Amino acid sequence: MRHLRFLLIAMICISALGCRAKQPSAVEIASIEFRSSGCFHQVYERLRLIKTGNVVVATLQSVERSERKQLNAGQLKAFYTFIQELKNVKEVNGCTTVSSYKATVGNEHIERTDGGCSWNGFHTLRSKLFN
């Protein structure tokens, strides 16, 4: 009888554990640290893309605000377009505003400094993701 009761308890425990749905874990798939400084401003913002299952969420943090938004396919495309443009940024000077970028996408690390005032890539990306 004891053996039967032990077996019954064991079966209940195993079935209770087996019925729990496993939650997908959140993984950071990309991040960008953006710094910009000029005569009249100084900015630091961090953008992170976090994937949970099939859902990608962007988070934007700065001193002034914190935002979070689920991204659609068009917004993900805009992000990867930004990354390709960032790779092509030439380190040019001649402007009083200097922007620096540290991006990580998967295992790839990209660092660029832009002092040319001709590319507003991060501002454009931010508006596409959060507006």
N, C-alpha and C positions, 0 to 999 in steps of 0.2 A: 504494500500500500504506500509506503514511504517513497519507494522508487517511482511509482506512478504519479504521485503528487509532485515530486521533483521534476519529472519529465513534463508534466502539464505546466508548471511554473516556467520552466526553460522555454517551452514552445511559445508561451504568452510573451515573454521578454523578447525573444527573437523576432516574432511577428510584429511587435510594437516598434522595434528598431528598424526593421525592414520596410515599414510603411511610411517612414518619414521621407519626404521628398528632399533630395539634396539640393541646396541652394547653390547656384553658380557663384564662384568667387569673383570679386572685382579685381581687375588688373589694369594698372596704368599702362597705356599703350603709347603715350606721347606726352611731352611737356615742353613748354617754351617759357623761358625767363626773358622778359623784355625790360630794358632800361633805356630811358631817354632823358637827356639833359640839354638845356640850352640857356639862353639869357633869362628867360622868364618861367622856366618850368623844370621840374625834376620828377620823373615817373618811374615806378617799379610795378610791374604786373606779372603774374604767373598764371599761365593757362595750362590746364591738365586735361587730357582725354582719358576717361576711365571706361573700360568695357566690362559689362556684366552680362554674360550670356550673349545675346545678339544686340544688346542695347549699348550705345556709346553716349556717354554724358560728358559735356564740357563743363569745367569749373574755371572761373576767372576770379583771381584774388588780387586785391590791391589795398592800399591804405584806406581808400575811400569807400570801397565796396567789395561785395562778394556775390557772385552770380553762379547759377547752375542751370544747365539746359540740356535736354535730350536732343541729340543731333539726328538729322535726316541724311539721306544719301547725298543730296546736293551740298549740304554743309560739310560733310566729310570730304567731298571732292574739293571744296574751297580750301580746306585745311591742307590737303596734300598738294594743291597748287601753290599755296603759300610756301610750303617746305621746298618745292622745286625752285621757286623764285628766290628764296633765301640762299639756297646753294649757289645761285648765280650772282649774288650781291658782291660787287667789287669794293674793297675797302678804300673808299675815296674820302678825301677831306675837302674842305672849302665852305663848309656851312657852320654856323654857330651851334646848331643842334646836332648832337651825336647820339645815335641809337645803337645799342648792342643787343645781341640775341644769343642765347644759349638754348639750343633745341636738342631734344632727344626723341628719336622715333625708333622704337624697338631697341636695337643695340647700336644704332648710328647716332653719333654726337656731332652737332654742327655749331660752330661759333663764328659769328660775323659781327663786324662793327661798321656802321654806315654813317658817314659824316657828309654825305653828298646832298641831302635834302630832296632827292628826286624820287625816292621810294617810300611810300607810306604803307608798307605791307601789313604791319601788325594792326594798325588802325582799321584798315580795310577788312582784315580777317575778323577782328573783333565785331565789327558792325555786321558782317555776314553771319556770324555765329549767334550773336545775342540780340539782334534787332529784328 
